[in-house]
Amino acid sequence: MARYTGSACRLCRRENLKLFIKGDRCYGDKCAFERRPYAPGQHGQRRGGKYSDYRLQLREKQKVKRIYGVLEGQFRRYYYQAEKKKGITGINLLILLECRLDNIVYRMGFASSRKQARQLVRHNHFTVNDQKVNIPSFQIKVGDVVAVKEGSRKVQSIVDAVETVIRRGIPNWIEIEKEHFRGTLKSIPNREDLTMPIQEQLIVELYSK
């Protein structure tokens, strides 16, 4: 599947927000967003002024896509799926994205970024309810147990991530058994639990046109 292969730091600068795409690097002095907190490109420092409604909606959609690491076609499918569910479409969309296996692995602290989590899932390092799953978009349900395979518990990137997860914390809707390298989705997150500065209503307005 196609995937963005350019500079991750350019994406943060474009959205004027730390997206934590590169994991631990985003917390240190080497973070490019800290050094150059303006849009990339020749005229990045001069951009500004009043934005149209369409531009605000588009930028919000791009920001959420980049946070969760999904491409346009997949994101659009998530939107239509969210639209068919009961409840508020924007919140349904965020919940679908949060319940992806790669995001849950990241939230549990078994990876330092969603990008790293996606790679680890694809390389068969995780099980869901004792069954091997290597599909990053696999939807985790309440009560599902996500665990690091026994043979993968010494993988250095996983060990490092578990040791440093305290920096960002583990959500209260996830239960972790750190010594057993596994976690359980206790409940579906509420909107208040999702603290990233996202205005999902702008995305709904964009796709509703």
N, CA, C and O of each residue as an XYZ file, in Angstrom:
836
protein
N       0.832     -1.179      0.000
C       0.000      0.000      0.000
C       0.875      1.241      0.000
O       1.937      1.244      0.623
N       0.447      2.303     -0.693
C       1.212      3.534     -0.749
C       1.330      4.129      0.649
O       0.427      3.991      1.473
N       2.441      4.784      0.900
C       2.674      5.375      2.217
C       3.569      6.593      2.052
O       4.480      6.584      1.224
N       3.320      7.647      2.834
C       4.148      8.845      2.799
C       5.557      8.491      3.255
O       5.738      7.875      4.306
N       6.557      8.881      2.461
C       7.944      8.539      2.790
C       8.818      9.775      2.966
O      10.036      9.656      3.099
N       8.216     10.949      2.968
C       8.983     12.181      3.137
C       9.309     12.451      4.604
O       9.160     11.575      5.456
N       9.751     13.661      4.882
C      10.132     14.052      6.225
C       8.908     14.146      7.132
O       7.945     14.842      6.810
N       8.948     13.443      8.268
C       7.837     13.498      9.214
C       7.738     14.875      9.858
O       6.642     15.346     10.164
N       8.880     15.515     10.062
C       8.883     16.824     10.725
C       8.192     17.884      9.866
O       7.624     18.836     10.402
N       8.232     17.734      8.559
C       7.533     18.675      7.685
C       6.023     18.633      7.928
O       5.340     19.652      7.824
N       5.514     17.442      8.251
C       4.081     17.302      8.497
C       3.671     18.070      9.757
O       2.635     18.735      9.770
N       4.481     17.980     10.811
C       4.185     18.724     12.038
C       4.230     20.223     11.766
O       3.369     20.972     12.229
N       5.225     20.649     11.023
C       5.353     22.082     10.731
C       4.205     22.550      9.847
O       3.717     23.669     10.009
N       3.774     21.715      8.921
C       2.667     22.089      8.047
C       1.372     22.279      8.832
O       0.584     23.176      8.531
N       1.152     21.423      9.850
C      -0.069     21.498     10.641
C       0.070     22.409     11.856
O      -0.885     22.596     12.610
N       1.266     22.977     12.044
C       1.526     23.871     13.180
C       1.184     23.193     14.512
O       0.595     23.798     15.408
N       1.573     21.917     14.609
C       1.252     21.127     15.794
C       2.182     19.919     15.863
O       2.465     19.291     14.843
N       2.653     19.597     17.057
C       3.436     18.378     17.231
C       2.519     17.168     17.071
O       1.571     17.001     17.838
N       2.795     16.330     16.086
C       1.981     15.143     15.846
C       2.602     13.895     16.474
O       1.993     12.825     16.458
N       3.807     14.027     17.025
C       4.517     12.931     17.699
C       4.666     11.722     16.774
O       4.485     10.579     17.192
N       4.994     11.992     15.524
C       5.176     10.944     14.529
C       6.477     10.178     14.772
O       6.557      8.986     14.477
N       7.492     10.854     15.306
C       8.808     10.229     15.459
C       9.093      9.772     16.891
O      10.245      9.523     17.247
N       8.056      9.662     17.702
C       8.227      9.098     19.038
C       9.072      9.962     19.959
O       8.822     11.159     20.102
N      10.075      9.351     20.585
C      10.876     10.026     21.610
C      11.589     11.265     21.083
O      11.810     12.211     21.840
N      11.952     11.282     19.816
C      12.637     12.441     19.248
C      11.786     13.706     19.409
O      12.323     14.804     19.556
N      10.469     13.549     19.381
C       9.561     14.701     19.468
C       9.593     15.362     20.836
O       9.152     16.502     20.978
N      10.111     14.661     21.855
C      10.162     15.215     23.199
C      11.488     15.920     23.486
O      11.624     16.581     24.516
N      12.467     15.788     22.587
C      13.800     16.320     22.836
C      14.116     17.599     22.077
O      13.274     18.158     21.375
N      15.356     18.043     22.241
C      15.815     19.276     21.599
C      15.983     19.127     20.089
O      16.054     20.124     19.371
N      16.048     17.887     19.605
C      16.254     17.669     18.177
C      14.972     17.797     17.361
O      15.006     17.718     16.133
N      13.858     17.991     18.030
C      12.578     18.122     17.333
C      12.606     19.343     16.420
O      12.831     20.461     16.883
N      12.379     19.134     15.123
C      12.438     20.226     14.154
C      11.344     21.257     14.390
O      11.519     22.435     14.077
N      10.222     20.821     14.936
C       9.125     21.764     15.182
C       9.507     22.789     16.244
O       9.062     23.936     16.191
N      10.332     22.377     17.211
C      10.797     23.300     18.237
C      11.747     24.335     17.637
O      11.739     25.500     18.034
N      12.562     23.900     16.682
C      13.552     24.796     16.089
C      12.957     25.689     15.005
O      13.384     26.829     14.821
N      11.964     25.156     14.289
C      11.362     25.918     13.181
C       9.834     25.778     13.228
O       9.255     25.045     12.427
N       9.190     26.471     14.157
C       7.738     26.313     14.325
C       6.926     27.118     13.314
O       6.063     27.916     13.680
N       7.215     26.896     12.062
C       6.464     27.557     10.995
C       6.370     26.607      9.816
O       7.098     25.617      9.744
N       5.469     26.914      8.889
C       5.223     26.014      7.759
C       6.473     25.831      6.913
O       7.269     26.762      6.798
N       6.671     24.651      6.313
C       7.833     24.426      5.450
C       7.700     25.186      4.138
O       6.619     25.655      3.782
N       8.797     25.297      3.438
C       8.769     25.968      2.140
C       9.368     27.361      2.195
O       9.604     27.916      3.268
N       9.604     27.904      1.032
C      10.273     29.197      0.894
C       9.529     30.329      1.608
O      10.146     31.232      2.172
N       8.192     30.267      1.575
C       7.397     31.345      2.147
C       6.707     30.935      3.451
O       5.727     31.552      3.869
N       7.232     29.888      4.081
C       6.590     29.356      5.270
C       6.410     30.367      6.385
O       5.372     30.374      7.048
N       7.412     31.235      6.610
C       7.348     32.193      7.707
C       6.394     33.346      7.422
O       5.991     34.064      8.337
N       6.033     33.522      6.154
C       5.171     34.642      5.797
C       3.718     34.249      5.640
O       2.857     35.103      5.431
N       3.437     32.929      5.743
C       2.059     32.484      5.597
C       1.222     32.908      6.792
O       1.716     32.952      7.919
N      -0.003     33.210      6.553
C      -0.877     33.644      7.634
C      -2.107     34.321      7.067
O      -2.498     34.073      5.926
N      -2.711     35.177      7.871
C      -3.893     35.861      7.394
C      -5.153     35.054      7.636
O      -5.135     34.043      8.336
N      -6.227     35.504      7.059
C      -7.521     34.870      7.252
C      -7.681     33.678      6.310
O      -7.445     33.792      5.107
N      -8.083     32.536      6.866
C      -8.270     31.333      6.069
C      -9.753     31.156      5.739
O     -10.625     31.529      6.524
N     -10.019     30.590      4.579
C     -11.396     30.287      4.203
C     -11.890     29.095      5.013
O     -11.092     28.353      5.585
N     -13.220     28.913      5.061
C     -13.792     27.771      5.774
C     -13.286     26.463      5.187
O     -12.976     25.525      5.922
N     -13.203     26.401      3.858
C     -12.741     25.172      3.197
C     -11.312     24.846      3.619
O     -10.989     23.688      3.888
N     -10.460     25.862      3.676
C      -9.072     25.600      4.048
C      -8.972     25.089      5.484
O      -8.198     24.174      5.765
N      -9.743     25.669      6.382
C      -9.735     25.199      7.766
C     -10.202     23.753      7.864
O      -9.629     22.958      8.610
N     -11.247     23.412      7.108
C     -11.767     22.043      7.109
C     -10.752     21.066      6.532
O     -10.546     19.979      7.071
N     -10.122     21.460      5.435
C      -9.127     20.602      4.792
C      -7.928     20.366      5.701
O      -7.452     19.238      5.829
N      -7.440     21.434      6.334
C      -6.284     21.293      7.214
C      -6.613     20.389      8.402
O      -5.754     19.631      8.853
N      -7.844     20.460      8.915
C      -8.222     19.601     10.037
C      -8.236     18.139      9.610
O      -7.778     17.266     10.347
N      -8.763     17.877      8.416
C      -8.777     16.499      7.917
C      -7.355     15.987      7.730
O      -7.039     14.865      8.126
N      -6.502     16.803      7.131
C      -5.109     16.396      6.899
C      -4.400     16.130      8.227
O      -3.620     15.184      8.343
N      -4.672     16.962      9.216
C      -4.035     16.798     10.525
C      -4.408     15.453     11.142
O      -3.535     14.729     11.621
N      -5.690     15.117     11.135
C      -6.134     13.860     11.745
C      -5.595     12.656     10.976
O      -5.181     11.669     11.585
N      -5.598     12.728      9.654
C      -5.003     11.658      8.838
C      -3.556     11.418      9.229
O      -3.122     10.272      9.353
N      -2.816     12.490      9.423
C      -1.390     12.372      9.710
C      -1.138     11.905     11.138
O      -0.171     11.185     11.387
N      -1.981     12.298     12.066
C      -1.839     11.819     13.444
C      -1.951     10.295     13.488
O      -1.150      9.623     14.138
N      -2.955      9.758     12.787
C      -3.212      8.313     12.855
C      -2.535      7.526     11.737
O      -2.585      6.296     11.733
N      -1.900      8.219     10.787
C      -1.127      7.539      9.754
C      -1.951      6.776      8.747
O      -1.561      5.684      8.333
N      -3.101      7.334      8.334
C      -3.921      6.678      7.321
C      -3.974      7.538      6.065
O      -3.801      8.755      6.126
N      -4.211      6.901      4.940
C      -4.274      7.602      3.657
C      -5.706      8.015      3.344
O      -6.644      7.647      4.052
N      -5.857      8.785      2.274
C      -7.145      9.408      1.968
C      -8.280      8.410      1.781
O      -9.347      8.574      2.373
N      -8.066      7.375      0.965
C      -9.132      6.413      0.699
C      -9.594      5.711      1.960
O     -10.793      5.540      2.179
N      -8.651      5.305      2.784
C      -8.977      4.620      4.030
C      -9.689      5.566      4.989
O     -10.634      5.170      5.671
N      -9.236      6.814      5.040
C      -9.859      7.790      5.923
C     -11.306      8.054      5.509
O     -12.194      8.180      6.353
N     -11.525      8.134      4.215
C     -12.879      8.369      3.713
C     -13.801      7.195      4.081
O     -14.965      7.393      4.427
N     -13.260      5.971      4.002
C     -14.065      4.797      4.384
C     -14.412      4.838      5.866
O     -15.523      4.475      6.253
N     -13.480      5.274      6.691
C     -13.765      5.415      8.113
C     -14.888      6.432      8.327
O     -15.761      6.238      9.173
N     -14.854      7.513      7.550
C     -15.893      8.536      7.707
C     -17.270      7.967      7.372
O     -18.223      8.163      8.126
N     -17.378      7.266      6.244
C     -18.674      6.718      5.853
C     -19.152      5.666      6.859
O     -20.348      5.549      7.128
N     -18.211      4.913      7.404
C     -18.564      3.935      8.433
C     -19.072      4.639      9.687
O     -20.043      4.199     10.303
N     -18.413      5.730     10.062
C     -18.828      6.503     11.234
C     -20.194      7.133     11.023
O     -20.984      7.252     11.960
N     -20.467      7.535      9.793
C     -21.726      8.191      9.462
C     -22.912      7.241      9.637
O     -24.011      7.664      9.994
N     -22.675      5.945      9.379
C     -23.743      4.953      9.463
C     -24.028      4.507     10.888
O     -25.080      3.928     11.159
N     -23.098      4.773     11.800
C     -23.276      4.359     13.187
C     -24.208      5.317     13.931
O     -24.373      6.472     13.539
N     -24.803      4.822     14.993
C     -25.594      5.693     15.846
C     -24.667      6.639     16.603
O     -23.533      6.289     16.932
N     -25.165      7.836     16.870
C     -24.359      8.793     17.609
C     -23.861      9.917     16.728
O     -24.356     10.127     15.621
N     -22.872     10.636     17.235
C     -22.318     11.800     16.542
C     -21.217     11.337     15.590
O     -20.265     10.675     16.005
N     -21.351     11.684     14.331
C     -20.440     11.183     13.300
C     -18.982     11.494     13.614
O     -18.131     10.611     13.504
N     -18.675     12.724     13.999
C     -17.291     13.102     14.266
C     -16.665     12.286     15.380
O     -15.516     11.857     15.272
N     -17.416     12.070     16.451
C     -16.899     11.277     17.575
C     -16.766      9.813     17.169
O     -15.797      9.151     17.541
N     -17.728      9.308     16.412
C     -17.634      7.932     15.902
C     -16.367      7.743     15.078
O     -15.710      6.706     15.165
N     -16.028      8.750     14.280
C     -14.822      8.682     13.441
C     -13.571      8.570     14.307
O     -12.706      7.734     14.046
N     -13.474      9.407     15.330
C     -12.296      9.369     16.200
C     -12.191      8.042     16.948
O     -11.090      7.531     17.156
N     -13.327      7.488     17.349
C     -13.312      6.206     18.063
C     -12.829      5.080     17.144
O     -12.053      4.223     17.567
N     -13.286      5.083     15.894
C     -12.811      4.077     14.927
C     -11.301      4.159     14.753
O     -10.627      3.132     14.670
N     -10.771      5.365     14.699
C      -9.327      5.549     14.538
C      -8.581      5.130     15.800
O      -7.514      4.521     15.724
N      -9.144      5.458     16.958
C      -8.500      5.101     18.224
C      -8.467      3.593     18.448
O      -7.551      3.086     19.095
N      -9.450      2.875     17.924
C      -9.541      1.434     18.164
C      -8.794      0.598     17.128
O      -8.897     -0.629     17.138
N      -8.055      1.235     16.250
C      -7.171      0.494     15.355
C      -6.108     -0.220     16.196
O      -5.677      0.299     17.226
N      -5.692     -1.397     15.762
C      -4.702     -2.154     16.518
C      -3.396     -1.382     16.677
O      -2.816     -1.372     17.763
N      -2.919     -0.727     15.600
C      -1.647     -0.017     15.718
C      -1.739      1.117     16.734
O      -0.784      1.370     17.467
N      -2.887      1.804     16.783
C      -3.045      2.879     17.760
C      -3.116      2.327     19.175
O      -2.547      2.910     20.097
N      -3.813      1.202     19.358
C      -3.920      0.594     20.688
C      -2.543      0.142     21.177
O      -2.212      0.315     22.350
N      -1.746     -0.432     20.286
C      -0.372     -0.831     20.643
C       0.425      0.387     21.114
O       1.160      0.317     22.099
N       0.271      1.497     20.400
C       0.948      2.743     20.784
C       0.419      3.246     22.121
O       1.201      3.627     22.992
N      -0.891      3.251     22.293
C      -1.489      3.744     23.533
C      -1.079      2.889     24.732
O      -0.939      3.406     25.841
N      -0.886      1.597     24.520
C      -0.485      0.702     25.609
C       0.986      0.844     25.973
O       1.429      0.329     27.000
N       1.742      1.543     25.133
C       3.147      1.773     25.441
C       4.092      0.735     24.896
O       5.241      0.664     25.331
N       3.638     -0.085     23.941
C       4.513     -1.097     23.353
C       5.257     -0.569     22.133
O       6.037     -1.299     21.521
N       5.026      0.683     21.776
C       5.730      1.341     20.676
C       5.836      2.816     21.007
O       4.974      3.357     21.700
N       6.877      3.475     20.524
C       7.090      4.884     20.859
C       6.347      5.828     19.931
O       6.269      7.026     20.203
N       5.796      5.307     18.833
C       5.010      6.119     17.901
C       4.017      5.219     17.184
O       4.157      3.996     17.198
N       3.030      5.814     16.567
C       2.063      5.008     15.812
C       2.727      4.382     14.591
O       2.379      3.272     14.189
N       3.671      5.087     14.011
C       4.390      4.541     12.857
C       5.160      3.286     13.247
O       5.132      2.285     12.532
N       5.854      3.346     14.392
C       6.589      2.175     14.869
C       5.621      1.050     15.217
O       5.904     -0.116     14.939
N       4.488      1.385     15.820
C       3.487      0.369     16.171
C       2.985     -0.343     14.926
O       2.813     -1.562     14.927
N       2.750      0.418     13.863
C       2.269     -0.174     12.606
C       3.284     -1.177     12.064
O       2.913     -2.254     11.597
N       4.561     -0.820     12.128
C       5.610     -1.713     11.636
C       5.701     -2.982     12.489
O       5.839     -4.084     11.958
N       5.623     -2.820     13.810
C       5.709     -3.974     14.704
C       4.532     -4.925     14.506
O       4.697     -6.144     14.547
N       3.344     -4.360     14.293
C       2.164     -5.208     14.046
C       2.353     -5.998     12.763
O       2.086     -7.199     12.724
N       2.814     -5.330     11.716
C       3.011     -6.014     10.431
C       4.044     -7.128     10.532
O       3.980     -8.102      9.782
N       4.986     -6.994     11.442
C       6.049     -7.995     11.590
C       5.686     -9.091     12.583
O       6.551     -9.824     13.063
N       4.386     -9.191     12.883
C       3.871    -10.332     13.665
C       4.365    -10.379     15.105
O       4.650    -11.459     15.622
N       4.470     -9.235     15.754
C       4.935     -9.215     17.138
C       3.796     -9.230     18.159
O       4.049     -9.272     19.363
N       2.525     -9.195     17.686
C       1.404     -9.063     18.624
C       0.320    -10.095     18.380
O       0.154    -10.617     17.278
N      -0.417    -10.371     19.460
C      -1.598    -11.230     19.373
C      -2.801    -10.463     19.932
O      -2.656     -9.564     20.760
N      -3.972    -10.839     19.463
C      -5.228    -10.311     20.007
C      -6.042    -11.513     20.468
O      -6.420    -12.362     19.660
N      -6.307    -11.580     21.757
C      -7.008    -12.735     22.349
C      -6.310    -14.044     21.983
O      -6.951    -15.035     21.635
N      -4.972    -14.021     22.072
C      -4.108    -15.183     21.825
C      -4.068    -15.613     20.358
O      -3.547    -16.685     20.050
N      -4.600    -14.811     19.461
C      -4.547    -15.100     18.028
C      -3.618    -14.095     17.338
O      -3.720    -12.891     17.576
N      -2.727    -14.579     16.496
C      -1.804    -13.686     15.798
C      -2.582    -12.767     14.857
O      -3.415    -13.226     14.074
N      -2.304    -11.470     14.941
C      -2.920    -10.487     14.052
C      -1.821     -9.560     13.552
O      -1.088     -8.975     14.350
N      -1.704     -9.423     12.237
C      -0.681     -8.543     11.668
C      -1.286     -7.476     10.748
O      -0.654     -7.034      9.789
N      -2.510     -7.078     11.059
C      -3.205     -6.055     10.270
C      -3.336     -4.806     11.141
O      -4.110     -4.817     12.098
N      -2.602     -3.727     10.839
C      -2.628     -2.519     11.686
C      -4.014     -1.926     11.869
O      -4.298     -1.346     12.917
N      -4.896     -2.058     10.860
C      -6.221     -1.447     10.926
C      -7.250     -2.328     11.652
O      -8.414     -1.945     11.771
N      -6.830     -3.494     12.133
C      -7.746     -4.401     12.831
C      -8.427     -3.658     13.984
O      -7.759     -3.001     14.783
N      -9.753     -3.763     14.066
C     -10.507     -3.042     15.088
C     -10.555     -3.820     16.406
O     -11.008     -4.964     16.450
N     -10.080     -3.180     17.473
C     -10.084     -3.780     18.797
C     -11.404     -3.456     19.488
O     -11.872     -2.318     19.453
N     -11.999     -4.473     20.118
C     -13.274     -4.302     20.806
C     -13.064     -4.321     22.319
O     -12.033     -4.779     22.813
N     -14.055     -3.818     23.037
C     -13.984     -3.820     24.500
C     -13.810     -5.249     25.011
O     -14.546     -6.152     24.614
N     -12.839     -5.441     25.886
C     -12.553     -6.759     26.435
C     -11.450     -7.504     25.714
O     -10.940     -8.497     26.232
N     -11.065     -7.045     24.516
C      -9.980     -7.694     23.771
C      -8.649     -7.493     24.496
O      -8.372     -6.424     25.039
N      -7.838     -8.549     24.488
C      -6.520     -8.511     25.122
C      -5.448     -8.479     24.034
O      -5.351     -9.391     23.212
N      -4.657     -7.428     24.044
C      -3.553     -7.271     23.093
C      -2.260     -7.571     23.834
O      -1.994     -6.986     24.884
N      -1.453     -8.482     23.295
C      -0.233     -8.895     23.989
C       0.938     -8.987     23.021
O       0.775     -9.274     21.836
N       2.120     -8.734     23.563
C       3.345     -8.963     22.808
C       3.621    -10.464     22.811
O       3.583    -11.097     23.866
N       3.897    -11.036     21.646
C       4.212    -12.470     21.582
C       5.404    -12.776     22.484
O       6.310    -11.956     22.633
N       5.391    -13.943     23.072
C       6.444    -14.298     24.022
C       7.832    -14.190     23.396
O       8.782    -13.752     24.045
N       7.941    -14.589     22.141
C       9.241    -14.530     21.475
C       9.678    -13.136     21.089
O      10.805    -12.944     20.635
N       8.791    -12.143     21.265
C       9.110    -10.764     20.863
C       9.349     -9.840     22.048
O       9.575     -8.645     21.861
N       9.301    -10.371     23.256
C       9.378     -9.516     24.442
C      10.767     -8.971     24.713
O      10.944     -8.137     25.600
N      11.764     -9.437     23.952
C      13.119     -8.904     24.093
C      13.500     -8.017     22.915
O      14.644     -7.575     22.817
N      12.549     -7.753     22.019
C      12.814     -6.821     20.909
C      13.129     -5.456     21.512
O      12.343     -4.928     22.299
N      14.268     -4.886     21.148
C      14.752     -3.690     21.822
C      13.798     -2.504     21.722
O      13.624     -1.765     22.691
N      13.183     -2.317     20.564
C      12.286     -1.169     20.402
C      11.066     -1.283     21.322
O      10.567     -0.274     21.819
N      10.586     -2.516     21.550
C       9.450     -2.721     22.453
C       9.876     -2.487     23.898
O       9.164     -1.834     24.662
N      11.035     -3.019     24.271
C      11.557     -2.835     25.633
C      11.760     -1.353     25.923
O      11.379     -0.873     26.991
N      12.353     -0.629     24.988
C      12.593      0.807     25.178
C      11.283      1.574     25.314
O      11.172      2.482     26.138
N      10.289      1.207     24.502
C       9.003      1.899     24.545
C       8.313      1.683     25.888
O       7.754      2.622     26.456
N       8.347      0.460     26.396
C       7.714      0.154     27.686
C       8.373      0.954     28.811
O       7.701      1.409     29.737
N       9.687      1.119     28.722
C      10.417      1.836     29.774
C      10.142      3.338     29.760
O      10.232      3.995     30.797
N       9.807      3.886     28.588
C       9.647      5.338     28.473
C       8.195      5.795     28.362
O       7.940      6.990     28.216
N       7.243      4.870     28.427
C       5.834      5.235     28.233
C       5.325      6.179     29.316
O       4.353      6.900     29.094
N       5.959      6.186     30.473
C       5.515      7.052     31.557
C       5.541      8.515     31.147
O       4.831      9.342     31.719
N       6.366      8.830     30.151
C       6.482     10.217     29.686
C       5.151     10.745     29.154
O       4.811     11.909     29.367
N       4.402      9.888     28.463
C       3.119     10.348     27.914
C       1.922      9.770     28.657
O       0.810     10.279     28.516
N       2.127      8.714     29.449
C       1.048      8.143     30.236
C       0.192      7.164     29.441
O       0.240      7.134     28.211
N      -0.585      6.374     30.153
C      -1.482      5.386     29.542
C      -2.914      5.814     29.832
O      -3.232      6.133     30.978
N      -3.777      5.829     28.840
C      -5.163      6.271     29.039
C      -5.894      5.414     30.063
O      -5.582      4.237     30.249
N      -6.881      6.033     30.728
C      -7.619      5.298     31.768
C      -8.598      4.284     31.191
O      -9.169      3.490     31.940
N      -8.807      4.294     29.867
C      -9.709      3.317     29.267
C      -8.968      2.061     28.807
O      -9.531      1.184     28.152
N      -7.698      2.006     29.169
C      -6.859      0.832     28.860
C      -6.251      0.312     30.161
O      -5.793      1.091     30.997
N      -6.251     -1.001     30.321
C      -5.635     -1.633     31.494
C      -4.377     -2.379     31.054
O      -4.409     -3.171     30.112
N      -3.287     -2.119     31.736
C      -1.998     -2.689     31.352
C      -1.490     -3.659     32.411
O      -1.571     -3.384     33.608
N      -0.969     -4.790     31.963
C      -0.220     -5.712     32.814
C       1.207     -5.706     32.288
O       1.599     -6.546     31.478
N       1.963     -4.743     32.766
C       3.296     -4.479     32.228
C       4.209     -5.693     32.308
O       4.959     -5.981     31.375
N       4.138     -6.411     33.442
C       5.039     -7.561     33.630
C       4.716     -8.709     32.679
O       5.565     -9.565     32.428
N       3.494     -8.733     32.150
C       3.088     -9.777     31.206
C       3.039     -9.277     29.759
O       2.647    -10.015     28.856
N       3.437     -8.024     29.546
C       3.459     -7.436     28.197
C       2.097     -7.563     27.502
O       2.009     -7.982     26.348
N       1.053     -7.197     28.223
C      -0.267     -7.261     27.613
C      -1.173     -6.183     28.208
O      -0.924     -5.651     29.290
N      -2.224     -5.887     27.464
C      -3.166     -4.876     27.922
C      -4.563     -5.207     27.423
O      -4.738     -5.982     26.483
N      -5.555     -4.603     28.072
C      -6.956     -4.859     27.732
C      -7.671     -3.536     27.470
O      -7.478     -2.559     28.193
N      -8.490     -3.521     26.436
C      -9.338     -2.362     26.183
C     -10.531     -2.442     27.133
O     -11.447     -3.236     26.923
N     -10.514     -1.613     28.180
C     -11.558     -1.679     29.208
C     -12.876     -1.088     28.722
O     -13.949     -1.599     29.041
N     -12.789     -0.016     27.956
C     -14.005      0.662     27.500
C     -13.696      1.497     26.271
O     -12.536      1.784     25.974
N     -14.745      1.883     25.564
C     -14.581      2.796     24.442
C     -14.274      4.187     24.998
O     -14.966      4.640     25.909
N     -13.267      4.869     24.482
C     -12.935      6.190     25.034
C     -14.047      7.205     24.814
O     -14.708      7.198     23.776
N     -14.248      8.075     25.791
C     -15.154      9.203     25.641
C     -14.440     10.322     24.899
O     -13.215     10.323     24.784
N     -15.209     11.262     24.402
C     -14.590     12.384     23.687
C     -13.614     13.135     24.586
O     -12.580     13.614     24.121
N     -13.944     13.239     25.878
C     -13.076     13.959     26.811
C     -11.733     13.257     27.010
O     -10.759     13.885     27.425
N     -11.678     11.947     26.712
C     -10.443     11.188     26.879
C      -9.439     11.451     25.765
O      -8.248     11.178     25.918
N      -9.915     11.976     24.658
C      -9.051     12.206     23.488
C      -8.591     13.653     23.531
O      -9.329     14.568     23.163
N      -7.367     13.842     23.984
C      -6.902     15.186     24.319
C      -6.188     15.912     23.192
O      -5.840     17.083     23.346
N      -5.959     15.252     22.064
C      -5.337     15.952     20.945
C      -6.258     17.083     20.487
O      -7.477     16.915     20.470
N      -5.690     18.228     20.118
C      -6.521     19.372     19.678
C      -7.141     19.133     18.301
O      -6.639     19.617     17.287
N      -8.231     18.384     18.287
C      -8.910     18.026     17.035
C     -10.318     18.620     17.043
O     -11.038     18.517     18.037
N     -10.702     19.238     15.938
C     -12.066     19.742     15.773
C     -12.752     18.875     14.719
O     -12.798     19.219     13.538
N     -13.277     17.752     15.173
C     -13.831     16.762     14.243
C     -15.031     17.287     13.459
O     -15.330     16.783     12.376
N     -15.722     18.296     13.996
C     -16.879     18.827     13.294
C     -16.489     19.456     11.959
O     -17.278     19.452     11.014
N     -15.264     20.000     11.883
C     -14.790     20.574     10.613
C     -14.656     19.493      9.544
O     -14.904     19.745      8.365
N     -14.259     18.284      9.963
C     -14.131     17.173      9.010
C     -15.513     16.753      8.510
O     -15.700     16.480      7.324
N     -16.466     16.707      9.423
C     -17.842     16.359      9.042
C     -18.379     17.387      8.054
O     -19.029     17.024      7.074
N     -18.117     18.653      8.300
C     -18.567     19.704      7.392
C     -17.932     19.562      6.012
O     -18.579     19.805      4.994
N     -16.654     19.164      5.987
C     -15.962     19.006      4.713
C     -16.567     17.887      3.885
O     -16.812     18.059      2.691
N     -16.812     16.735      4.511
C     -17.345     15.584      3.773
C     -18.844     15.700      3.508
O     -19.385     14.964      2.684
N     -19.514     16.612      4.194
C     -20.953     16.773      4.001
C     -21.314     17.644      2.805
O     -22.484     17.763      2.441
N     -20.303     18.250      2.202
C     -20.573     19.159      1.068
C     -21.015     18.399     -0.166
O     -21.281     19.006     -1.204
